[in-house]
Amino acid sequence: MADVITTRREGAILEVTLNRPKANAIDVKTSRLMGETFKAFRDDPDLRIAIVRTAGDKFFSAGWDL
């Protein structure tokens, strides 16, 4: 299985991709990974922008609100 959260860095931009087909649902494990990812973003003085996107083309995400 592909990584649930992948990142790509380009200069001061961090692109975070949520990859959990079919609905890109955010479960507890994914929530913790996202927390770690955004903590690292927060603590890196060279990063200015984080873009969150999802793999696939059906939904952006489902889960945190359920």
C-alpha atoms as one frame of an Amber mdcrd trajectory, in Angstrom:
protein
   0.000   0.000   0.000   1.222   3.485  -0.804   2.103   5.881   1.984  -1.005
   7.407   3.549   0.613  10.863   3.697   3.235  11.936   1.197   5.023  15.245
   1.026   6.874  17.127  -1.649   8.936  20.185  -0.931   9.695  22.922  -3.412
  11.491  25.906  -1.933   9.316  27.349   0.846   6.283  25.288  -0.209   5.292
  21.946   1.274   2.726  19.901  -0.652   0.964  17.327   1.528  -1.025  14.594
  -0.227  -3.567  12.413   1.543  -3.648   9.046  -0.226  -6.420   6.834   1.155
  -8.639   5.702  -1.697 -11.657   5.532  -2.091 -12.778   8.431   0.088  -9.490
   9.710   1.542 -10.962   9.089   4.984  -9.103  10.431   7.991  -8.899   7.784
  10.681  -6.897   7.933  13.929  -3.654   6.738  12.304  -3.982   9.256   9.473
  -4.852  12.036  11.913  -1.677  11.339  13.882   0.431  11.284  10.712  -1.077
  14.599   9.641  -0.311  16.026  13.084   3.328  14.960  12.780   3.532  16.371
   9.261   2.141  19.769  10.258   4.259  19.926  13.403   7.335  19.479  11.201
   5.974  22.190   8.872   5.401  24.539  11.809   8.906  23.972  13.164  10.757
  24.455   9.862  11.623  28.150   9.478  12.304  27.696   5.750   8.735  26.605
   4.968   6.066  29.262   4.429   3.124  27.535   2.729   1.528  24.105   3.089
  -0.847  22.889   0.400  -3.112  19.974   1.267  -4.435  17.834  -1.555  -5.775
  14.340  -2.009  -5.041  11.525  -4.392  -7.925  10.443  -6.573 -10.754  12.450
  -8.022 -13.923  11.638  -6.046 -13.746  13.537  -2.741 -11.399  15.772  -0.909
 -11.789  13.857   2.350 -14.182  12.093   4.666 -13.695  11.084   8.246 -12.693
  13.719  10.777 -16.252  14.969  11.096 -17.859  11.517  11.264
